[in-house]
Amino acid sequence: MKAEIIPTGTEILLGNIVDTNSSFLANQLSLLGIDLYFISTVGDNHERLLHTLRQAWMRADLIITTGGLGPTQGDITREAIAKLLGEEPKVDKKLWQELQNLFSHYHGRIPQGNIKQATVIPSAQIILNPIGTAPGWWIEKDDHLIVAMPGPPDEMQLMWEEGILPRLRQKMTGAIILSKIIKTFGLAEAKIDELLAPFLALSNPTLATYIKPDGIYLRVTAKAQKAAKAEYMIAQKEADIREILALYIWGTDNDTLDSVVGTCLKAKNLSLATMESFTDGLLSNTIANSLESSAYFKGGLIACCNEAKVAFGLDPHSIKRYGNESSQIAQAMAEVVRKNLHADIGLGIAGTMNPCEKAGNIFIGLNSDKFKRTITRNFPGNRLRIKQRAVYAALFELRKILIEEV
Amino acid sequence: MKAEIIPTGTEILLGNIVDTNSSFLANQLSLLGIDLYFISTVGDNHERLLHTLRQAWMRADLIITTGGLGPTQGDITREAIAKLLGEEPKVDKKLWQELQNLFSHYHGRIPQGNIKQATVIPSAQIILNPIGTAPGWWIEKDDHLIVAMPGPPDEMQLMWEEGILPRLRQKMTGAIILSKIIKTFGLAEAKIDELLAPFLALSNPTLATYIKPDGIYLRVTAKAQKAAKAEYMIAQKEADIREILALYIWGTDNDTLDSVVGTCLKAKNLSLATMESFTDGLLSNTIANSLESSAYFKGGLIACCNEAKVAFGLDPHSIKRYGNESSQIAQAMAEVVRKNLHADIGLGIAGTMNPCEKAGNIFIGLNSDKFKRTITRNFPGNRLRIKQRAVYAALFELRKILIEEV
């Protein structure tokens, strides 16, 4: 089955809102094994919407529209679909009564303009909207399925989950498509491409790479008649990839660097404390994003000036000798905060920007009773981007040492 | 001028990423007075991308593509544009040398696959990418303008701002559309709507409201033949709005709460230190986002457990008496860190989640030689959202006290 999503609304084309509906629906369709080839965003203009619907009718079996089901003159999705199918919209009296009841419950008497929302064409089934006045439409006609849903994301998602998805699942037969994301850090995309070149040309499972702030992701996608078969194909490919990329892989699917580090620390019953200068608290905040971080993360120190470094216990002579921001200082920071907060592991990040080059030097210090390690990295970009890369690099190195040495 | 945006990438069609580039570009185009009628998202498939480009060529003067400029086999935007225009891509030796230099600086020898990124067609001008290996293209041909930019949002935005926008402005003539954003905190959107009701119905200048993490934004947009006239219309409207919303307004346009607080602190020659529990370093990281923060921000303490609070100097009896997370503790945190780091002002944030209600109680403490203030707020949402709101609330209160009392 081929699908096309048609997000409608001039507010999208003016950049007033970010269209998150399409990403939600795209993900849902991929899990159902439905191929999505186009997302065609169009404004509240009858002619252009009708053109877009007609084009989708030519190239897709399933057309999903979002938006344009409100009570205003700018809401034209119902009218455009009616025109596409050559049908006449009429007021559904029972639906109109329901909308009146729903509305009066929250806001008093319903404005007459809302009667638009009670219009239906003969081939449409009404999909109720439990949290808004815009009902959806489910239309099966001439081997096509059209689904029209409201634009507000909470209304759309609830309607999808309760009213659309169960019906769609019943209609689905045939191939299943499954995906798995494999997450890496520390290798450039082109290098990964080179290492995995033989796999990248294959068509089932397919392999694709993309760049994220926390590394390069690989997506393995398999198509098969049964889920178990697709899972097996993905597992085989994952094993091949792991053999090549080994320790550069830090997680899969919904894993985050903070969550995998947290899992390691909890498993080994170790506590962590951090001290940062260059990253200003981004490291501690990222670590604490994991809901269970209170089990292992004690806290941190942020020194934005030398005075603060000294107030927190760093040796002023070392600072003078090695420089404010250096690998020796990063190691000293890790040790100071570990002892200060009685933690098992101390993690320090220092760094400097090189403003001429738009690049930064990052110094990471890891310190415990059992190990001392210092890592230096150079990242391109502006300061905020380098702060983020530094935090992910530090968590990646912490994970590595937890696996290798502790 | 009519524009069409073509976001490319199978990762969008699989729902793996949300396309925020289109919203950014749509907003930029609207400010330039360029009509955007379609956003046509397509995957990494040569035939479908070429079809989409050809359709855009028929109905738009300006075509903007994002994505597909990477070094991998899945990156096909260059090839598709070359095909659209009937031109032959060739390696630009100077560009290839530049990419090799850029790459070797960070990662060692460049993989041969990256040579793709140095290919150019005769009608394309190269737009440099200061923070990545994917250069953009600017193509003027047959009364059309095609702009090809990389997909990662930070690379795309920087290229847009430095390489594309200045050229595009030069080409633009006709009516000028100008906008100004007025930023508020502390009032609900419905309340602002009520207060500003008479203005919201007007058509030039128009007034629109948006919800953002750091408050409610108002956008005033005026259209006129000359910039000076549009600026005057906006200034008049802004004065009206300021009279009504007064101290709830904290900034305009590119102001951020951290930058306006920083400006106040610098003007008054005051230094700041922070102590956080609930917000885990997000406060200090936000304050330090301002490039000049080293002039006033000394650093911070993050206490994720009571042990850390005591290690940092809080009185264990107070903690016992008032509770770990309370307004008294937030005030004590502000005082402790101020004295610890010899700062003029201490800012403390404590807080608790109420998991049943999906809401949080936030305690903000402000402390100096001259004032002590404690503020309690209740915010709905999940933990990450409430952390963010708490940080903005603290900065908003700090700004208020700096204006009113210092």
HADDOCK unambig.tbl for C-alpha pairs under 7 A between the chains (distance, minus, plus):
assign (segid A and resid 12 and name CA) (segid B and resid 23 and name CA) 6.78 0.50 0.50
assign (segid A and resid 13 and name CA) (segid B and resid 26 and name CA) 5.55 0.50 0.50
assign (segid A and resid 13 and name CA) (segid B and resid 36 and name CA) 6.00 0.50 0.50
assign (segid A and resid 13 and name CA) (segid B and resid 37 and name CA) 6.91 0.50 0.50
assign (segid A and resid 14 and name CA) (segid B and resid 26 and name CA) 5.18 0.50 0.50
assign (segid A and resid 14 and name CA) (segid B and resid 27 and name CA) 5.24 0.50 0.50
assign (segid A and resid 14 and name CA) (segid B and resid 30 and name CA) 5.71 0.50 0.50
assign (segid A and resid 15 and name CA) (segid B and resid 23 and name CA) 4.31 0.50 0.50
assign (segid A and resid 15 and name CA) (segid B and resid 24 and name CA) 6.13 0.50 0.50
assign (segid A and resid 15 and name CA) (segid B and resid 26 and name CA) 4.50 0.50 0.50
assign (segid A and resid 15 and name CA) (segid B and resid 27 and name CA) 4.09 0.50 0.50
assign (segid A and resid 16 and name CA) (segid B and resid 27 and name CA) 6.72 0.50 0.50
assign (segid A and resid 17 and name CA) (segid B and resid 23 and name CA) 6.68 0.50 0.50
assign (segid A and resid 18 and name CA) (segid B and resid 20 and name CA) 6.25 0.50 0.50
assign (segid A and resid 18 and name CA) (segid B and resid 23 and name CA) 5.44 0.50 0.50
assign (segid A and resid 20 and name CA) (segid B and resid 18 and name CA) 6.26 0.50 0.50
assign (segid A and resid 23 and name CA) (segid B and resid 12 and name CA) 6.73 0.50 0.50
assign (segid A and resid 23 and name CA) (segid B and resid 15 and name CA) 4.28 0.50 0.50
assign (segid A and resid 23 and name CA) (segid B and resid 17 and name CA) 6.70 0.50 0.50
assign (segid A and resid 23 and name CA) (segid B and resid 18 and name CA) 5.46 0.50 0.50
assign (segid A and resid 24 and name CA) (segid B and resid 15 and name CA) 6.09 0.50 0.50
assign (segid A and resid 26 and name CA) (segid B and resid 13 and name CA) 5.51 0.50 0.50
assign (segid A and resid 26 and name CA) (segid B and resid 14 and name CA) 5.14 0.50 0.50
assign (segid A and resid 26 and name CA) (segid B and resid 15 and name CA) 4.51 0.50 0.50
assign (segid A and resid 27 and name CA) (segid B and resid 14 and name CA) 5.17 0.50 0.50
assign (segid A and resid 27 and name CA) (segid B and resid 15 and name CA) 4.06 0.50 0.50
assign (segid A and resid 27 and name CA) (segid B and resid 16 and name CA) 6.73 0.50 0.50
assign (segid A and resid 30 and name CA) (segid B and resid 14 and name CA) 5.69 0.50 0.50
assign (segid A and resid 36 and name CA) (segid B and resid 13 and name CA) 6.03 0.50 0.50
assign (segid A and resid 37 and name CA) (segid B and resid 13 and name CA) 6.91 0.50 0.50
assign (segid A and resid 37 and name CA) (segid B and resid 42 and name CA) 6.23 0.50 0.50
assign (segid A and resid 37 and name CA) (segid B and resid 43 and name CA) 6.42 0.50 0.50
assign (segid A and resid 38 and name CA) (segid B and resid 41 and name CA) 5.62 0.50 0.50
assign (segid A and resid 38 and name CA) (segid B and resid 42 and name CA) 5.06 0.50 0.50
assign (segid A and resid 39 and name CA) (segid B and resid 40 and name CA) 6.01 0.50 0.50
assign (segid A and resid 39 and name CA) (segid B and resid 41 and name CA) 4.86 0.50 0.50
assign (segid A and resid 39 and name CA) (segid B and resid 42 and name CA) 6.74 0.50 0.50
assign (segid A and resid 40 and name CA) (segid B and resid 39 and name CA) 6.03 0.50 0.50
assign (segid A and resid 40 and name CA) (segid B and resid 40 and name CA) 4.69 0.50 0.50
assign (segid A and resid 40 and name CA) (segid B and resid 41 and name CA) 6.17 0.50 0.50
assign (segid A and resid 41 and name CA) (segid B and resid 38 and name CA) 5.60 0.50 0.50
assign (segid A and resid 41 and name CA) (segid B and resid 39 and name CA) 4.84 0.50 0.50
assign (segid A and resid 41 and name CA) (segid B and resid 40 and name CA) 6.15 0.50 0.50
assign (segid A and resid 42 and name CA) (segid B and resid 37 and name CA) 6.21 0.50 0.50
assign (segid A and resid 42 and name CA) (segid B and resid 38 and name CA) 5.05 0.50 0.50
assign (segid A and resid 42 and name CA) (segid B and resid 39 and name CA) 6.75 0.50 0.50
assign (segid A and resid 43 and name CA) (segid B and resid 37 and name CA) 6.37 0.50 0.50
assign (segid A and resid 190 and name CA) (segid B and resid 71 and name CA) 6.06 0.50 0.50
assign (segid A and resid 190 and name CA) (segid B and resid 72 and name CA) 6.87 0.50 0.50
assign (segid A and resid 190 and name CA) (segid B and resid 111 and name CA) 6.15 0.50 0.50
assign (segid A and resid 190 and name CA) (segid B and resid 113 and name CA) 6.45 0.50 0.50
assign (segid A and resid 190 and name CA) (segid B and resid 114 and name CA) 6.53 0.50 0.50
assign (segid A and resid 191 and name CA) (segid B and resid 111 and name CA) 6.23 0.50 0.50
assign (segid A and resid 193 and name CA) (segid B and resid 72 and name CA) 6.41 0.50 0.50
assign (segid A and resid 280 and name CA) (segid B and resid 284 and name CA) 6.05 0.50 0.50
assign (segid A and resid 280 and name CA) (segid B and resid 285 and name CA) 4.74 0.50 0.50
assign (segid A and resid 280 and name CA) (segid B and resid 288 and name CA) 6.13 0.50 0.50
assign (segid A and resid 281 and name CA) (segid B and resid 281 and name CA) 4.36 0.50 0.50
assign (segid A and resid 281 and name CA) (segid B and resid 282 and name CA) 6.27 0.50 0.50
assign (segid A and resid 281 and name CA) (segid B and resid 284 and name CA) 5.63 0.50 0.50
assign (segid A and resid 281 and name CA) (segid B and resid 285 and name CA) 4.73 0.50 0.50
assign (segid A and resid 282 and name CA) (segid B and resid 281 and name CA) 6.30 0.50 0.50
assign (segid A and resid 282 and name CA) (segid B and resid 282 and name CA) 6.49 0.50 0.50
assign (segid A and resid 282 and name CA) (segid B and resid 285 and name CA) 5.46 0.50 0.50
assign (segid A and resid 284 and name CA) (segid B and resid 280 and name CA) 6.06 0.50 0.50
assign (segid A and resid 284 and name CA) (segid B and resid 281 and name CA) 5.63 0.50 0.50
assign (segid A and resid 285 and name CA) (segid B and resid 280 and name CA) 4.80 0.50 0.50
assign (segid A and resid 285 and name CA) (segid B and resid 281 and name CA) 4.79 0.50 0.50
assign (segid A and resid 285 and name CA) (segid B and resid 282 and name CA) 5.48 0.50 0.50
assign (segid A and resid 288 and name CA) (segid B and resid 280 and name CA) 6.18 0.50 0.50
assign (segid A and resid 294 and name CA) (segid B and resid 304 and name CA) 6.53 0.50 0.50
assign (segid A and resid 297 and name CA) (segid B and resid 304 and name CA) 6.68 0.50 0.50
assign (segid A and resid 298 and name CA) (segid B and resid 303 and name CA) 6.64 0.50 0.50
assign (segid A and resid 298 and name CA) (segid B and resid 304 and name CA) 5.15 0.50 0.50
assign (segid A and resid 298 and name CA) (segid B and resid 305 and name CA) 5.74 0.50 0.50
assign (segid A and resid 298 and name CA) (segid B and resid 308 and name CA) 6.35 0.50 0.50
assign (segid A and resid 299 and name CA) (segid B and resid 302 and name CA) 5.02 0.50 0.50
assign (segid A and resid 299 and name CA) (segid B and resid 303 and name CA) 4.66 0.50 0.50
assign (segid A and resid 299 and name CA) (segid B and resid 304 and name CA) 4.80 0.50 0.50
assign (segid A and resid 299 and name CA) (segid B and resid 308 and name CA) 6.50 0.50 0.50
assign (segid A and resid 300 and name CA) (segid B and resid 301 and name CA) 6.07 0.50 0.50
assign (segid A and resid 300 and name CA) (segid B and resid 302 and name CA) 4.83 0.50 0.50
assign (segid A and resid 300 and name CA) (segid B and resid 303 and name CA) 6.69 0.50 0.50
assign (segid A and resid 301 and name CA) (segid B and resid 300 and name CA) 6.06 0.50 0.50
assign (segid A and resid 301 and name CA) (segid B and resid 301 and name CA) 4.90 0.50 0.50
assign (segid A and resid 301 and name CA) (segid B and resid 302 and name CA) 6.18 0.50 0.50
assign (segid A and resid 302 and name CA) (segid B and resid 299 and name CA) 5.01 0.50 0.50
assign (segid A and resid 302 and name CA) (segid B and resid 300 and name CA) 4.82 0.50 0.50
assign (segid A and resid 302 and name CA) (segid B and resid 301 and name CA) 6.16 0.50 0.50
assign (segid A and resid 303 and name CA) (segid B and resid 298 and name CA) 6.58 0.50 0.50
assign (segid A and resid 303 and name CA) (segid B and resid 299 and name CA) 4.61 0.50 0.50
assign (segid A and resid 303 and name CA) (segid B and resid 300 and name CA) 6.67 0.50 0.50
assign (segid A and resid 304 and name CA) (segid B and resid 294 and name CA) 6.45 0.50 0.50
assign (segid A and resid 304 and name CA) (segid B and resid 297 and name CA) 6.61 0.50 0.50
assign (segid A and resid 304 and name CA) (segid B and resid 298 and name CA) 5.09 0.50 0.50
assign (segid A and resid 304 and name CA) (segid B and resid 299 and name CA) 4.79 0.50 0.50
assign (segid A and resid 305 and name CA) (segid B and resid 294 and name CA) 7.00 0.50 0.50
assign (segid A and resid 305 and name CA) (segid B and resid 298 and name CA) 5.67 0.50 0.50
assign (segid A and resid 308 and name CA) (segid B and resid 298 and name CA) 6.27 0.50 0.50
assign (segid A and resid 308 and name CA) (segid B and resid 299 and name CA) 6.45 0.50 0.50
assign (segid A and resid 308 and name CA) (segid B and resid 341 and name CA) 5.90 0.50 0.50
assign (segid A and resid 311 and name CA) (segid B and resid 341 and name CA) 6.48 0.50 0.50
assign (segid A and resid 341 and name CA) (segid B and resid 308 and name CA) 5.92 0.50 0.50
assign (segid A and resid 341 and name CA) (segid B and resid 311 and name CA) 6.52 0.50 0.50
assign (segid A and resid 378 and name CA) (segid B and resid 106 and name CA) 6.30 0.50 0.50
assign (segid A and resid 379 and name CA) (segid B and resid 106 and name CA) 6.69 0.50 0.50
assign (segid A and resid 380 and name CA) (segid B and resid 131 and name CA) 6.06 0.50 0.50
assign (segid A and resid 381 and name CA) (segid B and resid 131 and name CA) 5.06 0.50 0.50
